[in-house]
Amino acid sequence: MNVRRRDFIAGLLGTSALASQARPLNLKIQNFKTFVVNAGSVNWVFCKIYTDQGLVGLGEGSVTSKEATVAQAIMDNERLLAGKNPADIEYLWQSMFRNPRWRGGPILNSAISAIEIALWDILGQALEVPIYKLLGGAARERIRMYLDVAGTPEAFLHAKEAGYTAAKSALPSAEHDLMRPNHAVQAAIRTVESIRKAVGDDFDICIDAHGRLTTPMAVDFCTGIEEFHPFFVEEPTQLEDLGELALLRQKTKVPLATGERLFTKYGFADICSRHLVDYVQPDVCHAGGILELKKIGAFAETYRIAMAPHNPQSQVSTLASLHVDATTPNSVIQESTANQEQWRIDLFDGNVITVKDGYADLPSKPGLGVKLNESVAAKHPYKPIDRGHYRFGDGSIADH
């Protein structure tokens, strides 16, 4: 009876009882290793966790402008986790988050996120199942994707012709790092109008304001594009004062979204409970990892708010997000990038992301489903990046 029950449970997980018996989960973490890979305008930060049974987990914690610092923060956690069981993911997460006393922010949370993703990768490999099957199983048959593109009608139309049903671009924009508020807003409104004319009514236009707008700019821009029915406007305000977001919410009918610079479930509590946005956008590399992303989605679901995870990073981040999307009912669309330079493809072994007609298949390989090719990574070492310095006409600093 016990054997049959074990076989039944193993069957639900997509593995066999014999495989489970062959690899008992008495794993121990041995050590960490980090890799910072230059990908042109950004650097990606990867973490590998090695175990005593040869299983190696891969995670990502890429943070724009802070990559080298995050890599050191990841390694600082090695002493806390060495010798521990990598399958105790919640316990280890709580240990990294609570024990140091100082918590929060992009550096500490991104380091935890990278490690946590790698732990899930180890567990999935050990049980020989994709991670999403360990999070409750599939809530959908496929995952809708949108593509990050340039802010031109041609770029959006190209995405549509490639089979996507939605795309996103950053608007309004600065010219030569100079932000001219009224000019930028009016130019962006005209751009959205031209994009809508190009793609028609059956294509969703997503806009990323990127926190660049002052309050008057945000109001003018959002109200000015209402007639073009954008899918959402992302980060229309900064996050220091949620009252600013509440004010904008009162003045526009445009769906609002935010969350890439919020961390853990606690960062989303007020935004969700006050219904300040229509879409939350946690990033699996920053918000706390795979399980924390799942928790944020569940919290948003209780307020009937959809989730659209932020994800401008590598295949590791994309796959980690897809595992959560697969099992989270209110996760409605996933950000993705389309840069297909050959070396980026070669950087990963087991590239399993398949997008057809704007939808991605559910991940199918054990664990995360992808491996980092260290020899390719070594050919693209870390390079400091100057992201530019936005200013207003009087020389004062504008938000970037």
N, C-alpha and C positions, 0 to 999 in steps of 0.2 A: 504493500500500500504506500509506504513512504517513498519507494523507488518510483512508482507510477506518478505520485504527486510531484516529485522532483522533476521527472521527465516532462510533466505537463507545464510546470512553471518555466522550465528551461525552454520549452517550445514557444511559450508566449514571448520570451525574450529573444527568440530567434537563434538560439544556440542549442547544444545538446547537453544532456546530463553528463556524458562522458567527458566533454570539453570542460564542463564546470569542475568535475572531479580532478581532471588533469592539471588544472591551474587554480588551486585554492587561493583565496584573496588574503594571504598573509604577506602582502607586499610591504616593503620598506623603502622610503625615499633615501637615496644616497647623496645626490648633489644636484646643483643647478648649473646651467650655462646660458648666457645671453648672447644675442647676435643683434647688432644694429646695422641695418642694410639701407644704403642710400637708393631711393627710387626716384631720383630727379628732384622734384620740388619738395619732397618729404623724405624723412627717414622712418623706416619701420623697425620696431623693437620686438624681438622674439625671445621666448624663454623655452628652454628644454629642461624637463625634470627627469632624472635618471633613477631607476629603481634597481633593487637587488636581484630581480628576476629578468632583467633585460628589457622590460617595457620602458619606453621613453615617451613622455607626453610633450605636446607642443602647444604653446599659448602665445598670445600677442597683447602688447600693452602700449602701442604706438601713441605718443602724444606730441603734437606739432610744437616745435621749438624747445622741447624739454626731453628729447630722446635719450641723451647720455645720462641725464639725471634719473630717469625712470629705470634704465638698465641697472644702475647702482642700487636703487631702491628694491628691485627684484632680488638682487644678490643678498641684500641685507636680511631678507626673510629666510635665506637658506639655513641659518643657524637655528631658527625657530622650528623648521620642518624636518630637518635631517633626522632620520631614524623613525619618523612617524609613518603611519599607514596612509597612503595616498587616497584610499577609498573613503576615508573619514572627511569628506569634502566640507561639510557644514562646520564640523568641529575645527578644522584647520583654518577655514575662512574666519570664524569668530576669533580664533587665536591671533591671526594676523591683524584683524581689525581692532580688537579690544586690548590685547595685552600691552602694546607699546604706549598706551594712553593717548598719545597724539594721533589723531585720525583725520581722515577727510582730505579733500583737495585732489587735483588731477594727478599728482605724482604718486602718493601713497595708494590711492584707489586703483590707478592703472597698473601699478605693480601687483597688487592683489588680484586684479582681473586677469592678468597674464598667467599668473600661477594657477588660479582657479580653473581657467580654461584647460591648462595642461593636465590638471588633476582629473578632469572629466575625460580627457583624451585617454589617459591611462586606464580609467575604470571601464570605458567602453571597449578598449582593446582587450582588457582582461576578461570581460564577459562576452567578447566577440559580437557586439551589437553597436549600431549607431547610437550616439548620445541621446537623441530625441526619444528613443524607445525607453530610456531610463527616466524620462521626465513626464511620463504619462502616455506616451505614444502619440500617434498622429491625430491632429484635429482637422486636417485638410489633406487633399490629394496632391496639391502643388502649391507653390508659393509665388504670389505676384511680385514682380520686380520692377523698380524704376531705375533709369539710367541717369547718372550725372553727365551733363553736357554743357557746352558753351552757351552763352545767352544770346543765341541768334535763331531766327525762324528756321534756317537751314539745318542747324544742329538738332532741333526738336523734330523736324521732318525726317531727318536721317534715322533718328531713334524709332520713329513710327514705322518707317520702311523696313527697319530691322526686326520688326515684330513686337516691339514694346508698346504698351498701352499708356505709359506715363514716363515723364522725364523731368529732371530738375536742373535749374541753373541759379547762380547767385546774382540777385538784383535787389536794389540799385547798386551801381558800382562806382568806384572812384576812378578818375582819369589821371594817370601818372601820379598816383598816390594822393591826389588832391580831391577832397570831398566837397562838392558844391551842392548844398542841400536841395534847393528848389530845382536846379537843373538836373541833378541826379534822379530825383523823384519823377519829374515829368518825362525824362528820357526813358526811364524804366517802364512807366505806364505805356508809352508808345511801343516799347519793345514787346510787352505782354500782349498788347492788341495785335501786333503783327504776327506773333507766334500763334495766337488763337486763329487768325485767318489762315495761317499756313497749315495747321494740323487739323482744323475742323473741330466739331463739338464732341467727337467720340474719342478724344485723347486728353488725358489729364495732365495739366500743367502745374508743376510744383515749383515754388519760389523759395529760395534761401536768402533771406535778408541779412543773415550772418551777424546779427547784433550790431550792424553798422548804423542803424537809424536813430536819430534823436526822436523824442516823443512826437513832435509835430510832423516829422518826416514819416514816421510809422503810420500816423493817422491819415495823412494825405495819400500815401502810397496804397494802403490797404483799401481805403474807400475809393480810390481812383481806379482800382482794377476789379472791383466787385462785378461789373457787367461782363467780365471775361471769365468768370467762374473758375478761379484757380482751385486746385485740389487742396492746397494749404499754402500758407506763408510761414516759413520756418524762422525761428529766432527773430521776430519783428522788434523785440525789445531786449535790453540787457536784463540780467537776472537778479541784480542787487536789490531791486524794489519790485515786488510782485504787484504793487498798486499801479505801476505803469502799465503792466500787462492787463490788469483789470480795467483800466481806463480805456485802453485800445479795444478790449472786448466789448465794451459798451457802445463803441462808436462805429464798428464795422460788422458786416455780415460775412466777411471772408473767414473761412476756417483757419484757425491758428494752430501752430505746432511749436514745440520746444523740448529741450531735454538733453542735448548732446553734452552740455557742460554741467549737468546735475549728477550727483553721485549717490548710489544706494537708494533703497526704497524711501528713506527719510527725505531725500531731496525732492521727491515727487508728491509728498503728502499734501501740501497746501495747494499746489497746482491742480491736483485731481479733485480734492474735496471742495474747492471753490469753482470747479469747472471753468478754469481759465483758458484751457485749450481743448481742441477737438482730437489732437493726436499728441501722444507723448513719444519722445524720440531718444530713449536711452541708448548709449553706445556700449556694447558688450566689453569693449577694451577699457572703458573708463568707469562704468557704473558699478562694477563689482563682479563681473563675470557672468557665466551662463545661468547659474541658479538665481542670482540677484536680478538678472534681466527677466527671468521667468516670474519672480515675485513682483517686480514692478508692473509687468503685464497683468498679473492677477489683481493687483491693487487698482490699476486703472479700470479693469473690467467691472469692478464693483460700482464704478461711477459712470459706466457706459461710455468710456473714453477709449478710442482705438489706439493701438501701438504701431509705430512705423520706425523701427530701429535705425539709428544713425550708423553709417558704415562707409567711410571713404577710404578704408585701409586695405589690407592685403586679402588674399584668399583665406587666410587663417581666421581673420575677423568675420569675413563673409560666411564661412562655414559655421562658425560658432553661432552667428546670428540665425542662420537657417535652421539649426537644430532647435532653437527656441521658437522661431516662427512656426515650425512644423507642429508644435504641440500647444501653442497658445491661441485660443479661439479669437481673441480680439487683435491679434497681430495681422494687419491687413495688407501691408506692402513693405518691401524691403529695398533699401538703397543699395546700389551697386555701381561699380566703375567698369569701364570697358577698355582700359589700356591693355593691349595684347602684344606688347613688345615681347620678342621671343625669350629674352632672358628672364622676364617676369614669369613666363610660363614654365621655363626650366627651373626656376627657383623652388618649385614645389613638385614633389613626386606624389602621384595619386590625385591629380587635378580632376575632381569629380563633379564640378558645378556645371550642370547642363541647363541652359535657358532656351526655351522654345516658345514662340508666340507670347513673349513677355512673362513667362512663368518658369520658375526653377523646379526641377524635380526634387523630391525629398532626398536628403543625404542617405547613402546606402552602405557606405563602408564602416567597419568597426571604429569606434572612437570618433575623433574629429573627422577623420577621413583624408588627411593630407600630411605629408612629411616635408620637412625643410631640407633642401639640398645644400649642405654646408659649403661645398666647393664653389657653387654659384654665388652663394652669399658672400664668400670671401673676396670675390671679384668686384663687389660693390660696397666698399666699406663706408662707414659713417662720414658724412660731410656736414659741417655747420651750414645752416641755411638762413639767409636773410629774407624774411617774408615781406619786407617793405614797411613803410612807416606812414600811415594815413594821417593827413593833416587837413584842417580847414584853411580857408583863404588867409586868415590872420596868422597862420603858423602854429596854432594850438593843435594838440593831439586829438585825433578822431579815433573812434573804436575800429578795431580790425576784425 
